[in-house]
Amino acid sequence: MKKYEDLLAITASYAKENKLKSWWVTLSTLFLLVANLFLLTLHLHWMLKLPLSILCGLLIVRMFVIYHDYLHHAILTENSCAKILFTIFGYYVLCPKIVWRRSHNYHHDHNSKLFKSGIGSYPMFTVTRFNELNVKQQRQYLFIRHPFVIFNGFIFSFLIGMCIHPLIVSFSKNKEAILALVFYFTLHVLIFINFGWMTSVFFTVIPHFISGGMGAYLFYAQHNFPTATYKSDEQWGYIDAAMESSSFMKTNRLMHWFTGNIGYHHIHHINARIPFYRLPEVMRGIPMLQQPKTTSLHWREIRRCLTLKLWDEKTKSLVPLNR
């Protein structure tokens, strides 16, 4: 759309980091995460460990968004210390840099394209295309978009999607995934051996279930919401897709903090080089960005988003399977 064509140039001035702030948000978040993980290894009652474990899951989400910004070259680029730190974190969350960068860049370049949005994101078929599939193919498509798969994102999106599957598809291009698997399982076997199964659950299972499920749902909902639009190659435009097919997730300040402002997703898709901590500033400063399509973490909105399965070419809208 013509009204959006200047947005990339308009936002360019915001695509500059404050290196001191970048290091502050990175190291302070990492400190909180490591401190909470350390507390989980102490002999505390499980009623104290449970909230600490949940907090760890939320801190992993924030740290992952910071990691995501680093891979977009929005913060701390060409810094050897940052490279080491984020490489290790990528192994910790089973998201090696080379795999994530390749699939996520594809997602940005093809966001909301019909039939091409499935690499690095959730596939989207039209009603017509879905009806042409055989039963096995339909089940595979619906399985990928099933709430069980989304909320078990650490298993399906990270363990399988970011490590095991890339190794099967191209072992030589994704060798880094082996290092991630070895690092992850070595760490958690050591926790199990030295601290027992209960600490292992609080240290490993709960935080990664929360962070993986929450991360996968955020990624899903920000492009699979009731007013999102999907288009063919011929009709598709990069900025149009950012504004018409990427949401602003309405939530409170605390949740914006834990999610690293990833809810300002329409702005992120316009210019991925803008550091996450500047996204609210961009929205305040550019009136054209202040009336985006929205979603939220309210349970009714979550339910609505999860029911959307196909693109209806007649109504130009996302629809449930049985519509």
N, C-alpha and C positions, 0 to 999 in steps of 0.2 A: 504494500500500500504506500502511496506517495507520501502520506503524512508521517510515515516512519523512516523515510529514506535517509534523513540527516542524523539519526540517533547515534550511529556509531561514531561519527565525527564529534557530536556534542558531548558524548561520554568520554572521549579520549583524554581529556584533561584530568579525569579522575583515575586513570589507569597508572597511577604513580604511588608507590609505597613509601611509607615512613619506616625506614629500616629498623630504627629503635623500637617502634611499635610492633613491627613484624616479629622481632626477637622477643619482645615482652609477651605478646599473646601466645607465641609458640612455647616459650620456656615456662611461663606461668601455668599454662594448661598441662604441659608435660609434668611439671612438678606436682600438681594436684593429682594427676592420674597415678604417678609412681608412688606418691605418699599414701593414697588410698589402697593401692595394691599391696604396699608394705603392711599397712594396718590389717589387711585381710590374712596375712600370714601369722599374726599374733594370736594368742589364746584368748579370744574374745567370745562372748556368748553369741549364738547364731542370730539372736534378735538384734544385735549390734552390727553383725557382719552383713545382714541382708540389706539394710539401707546403704551401707558402704559399697556393696556389690552393685546395687542399682545405680548409685552415683558414678561408679567406675564405667558402667555402660554408657551413661550420658556423656561423660568426659571423653570416652573413645569417639563418640559421634563428633564432638567439637574438634578433637584432635584430627579426626579424619578430614573434616572440612578444611582445616589448615593445611594438611598434607595435600589435599586436592588443589588448593590455591597454589601451593608450591609447584605442583606438576603442570599447572596452567601458566607458569612463569609470572604469576602475579606478585609473589613475595620471595625474597631471599634467593634470587637466581644467581647462579655461578658462585655459590658460597660452599666451600668444601665441608665445613662443619655441618651446615644445613643438609648437604647431600648425604652425609653419613647418618645423621639423626633421622631423616625422613626415610632413608632406605631401610633402617632397622624397624621403624614404625610400620612401614609397608609390609615387612615380613611378619610382624606381630599381629596384624589384622588380615593376613593372607591376601594381600593386595599388592603384589610386586609392581614396581614402577612401570616396567616395560609393557606389561599386559594392560594395566589400567589406562595408561596414556594412549595406547593404540585404540582401545575400544571406546574410551571416553571422547577422544577427539573425533572419532567417527560419529558418535552420538551428537556432538555439537554441530557437525557439518550436515547431518541428515535428520535433525530433530523434527518429528511430526511428518516425515515423508511416508506416505503409504508404501508398505512392503519393504522399505529400507530402514525403518527405525529400530529394527530388532537387534542390531549389533551394538552392544553397550547400553541397551535399554530394552523395554518390553515390546515385543512385536505387535503390530496392529494390522489386521486384515479388514477388508470391507465385508459386508454381509454376503455379497455375491461371491467373493473369493472364498470365504469360509464354506459356503454351501457347495463349492466345487471340490473341496478337499474330501479325501476318503476318511473313514471313521478314525483310523489310527492317527492321521495328520490332525484332525480336529481335536482329538484327545490330547495330543502333544501341545498344541497351541493353547488349549484351555488349561492344561497343567501348568505351563509357564506363568500364566496370569492368575493362578488360583491363590486365594488368600493364605493358604497353608504354606505355599512356596514363598510368597512374599514375606510373611512374618518369620519364616525360617531362613531369612536372607543370608545368615552367616554360612549355612551349609550349602544352599543352592547358588547364591550369587558369588560368595567369596571362596569357600573351600573347593566347590566344583567349578563354578563359573570362571574364577580368576586364577585357579591353580591346576586342577586336574584336567579339565577340558582343554585348555590351551596346550598342555603338554601332549595330550593325545592328538590334537590337530596338527601341531608343528613343534616337535620337541626341540629342534635346533634354535628356533626363534624365541622360545619361552623357557630357557634353562633357568632363569632367575626364579621361576616358580618352584623349582626343587629346593633352592635355598630358603624360600619362604616356608615351605612345608617342613623342612628339617628344623629351622629355627623355632617355628610355632610348636611343633610336637615335642621337641627336646625341652623347651621351657616348661611346658605343662606336665610332661612326665616327671621332671625334676620336682615340680611343685607337689605332685601326687606322692612321690616317693618320700619326700622330706616332711610334708605337712599333712598327708592323709587325704582321704576322698572328700571329706566335708569342705576342707579349705579349697580343694581343687574345684569343687562345684561353685563356690563363691568367687574364686579367683578367675575361673575360666568360663564355665558354662553360662552363668547368669549374665556377666558383663557382655559377652560376645553374642548371646541370644538377643539381648536388648539392643546393642549397637547394630548388629547385623539386620535385625528385623526393622528397627526404626529407620536405619539408613536406606534399606530396600524400599520401605513404604514411602519415605520422602521422595525418593527418586521416581517411584511409580506415580504418586499422586500429583507431582508437579507437571506431569504431561498427560495424565489420564484423569481428567476432571470433567464435569458435565459440560462446560462451555468451551473446552479445548477444540481446536480444529486440526484436521489432517488433510494433506493435499498431495497430489501427484507431483512428479518431478517438474513437469511443465509449469505448474501453478505455484510452485514453492519458492519462497524467498527467505533469506537468512534472518533479516530483521523482522519480517512479518511473522515468522515462526516463533521468534522470541516473544513477541507481543501477543500473538493470538493463540499460541500453543504452550506457553510456559506460565505458570501461575505465580501469584504472590500469596504466600501462605500466611494468613492472619493468625497470629498467636501472641502470647504475652512476652514481655521483655526477657524473662528468665529463659523461656524456651528458645527465643531468638538467640540468646547467648549460647545455650547448649548446642544448638544446631548451626552455629557459626554464620548466622544470617543467610543460610542457604534458601530460606523462604523467599528472599528477594530474587526469585529465580528468573523472572523476566529480564531483570537488569543483568544478571550473570550471563544469560544467553546472548544478550546484545554485545557485551564486552567482557570476556572471561579474564582479561588482564586486570580488572579492577579488584583490588584486595577486598576480602570479605568484610573487613571492618569499615570500609568506606561505602558499602552498598546503601545503608540508610541515608547517608549524606547525599548520595546521588539521587535517591528518590525525593528527598526534600528539595533538592536544588533544581530538578527538571520537571516542570508541571506535566509534560506529556507522559511521564511515567507514573503519575499519581492516581490513575484510574485503571489499574490492570485487572485482568481476570483473576479471580481469587478462589482459594480453597482454605480449609482449616483442619485442625486436628480434633474437632468436635466429632463425637462418635457417629452422629447422623451423617456428617460429611464423609467420614471414612467409609461408612457403609455404602453411600452413594457411589463413591469413586471405585470401590471394589466390585460393584455390580456391572461396571462398564466393560464390555468385551469386544465390541465391533464398531466399525465406522459405517454408518448408514449413508450411502451416497444420495438417497432421495431426500432425507431430512437434513443432511449436512451436519450430523451430530453423532456423538458416541452413544451407543445404545446397549442395553443388556442383551444377553443371548436370546431370551424368549420373547423379545418385543415383536 
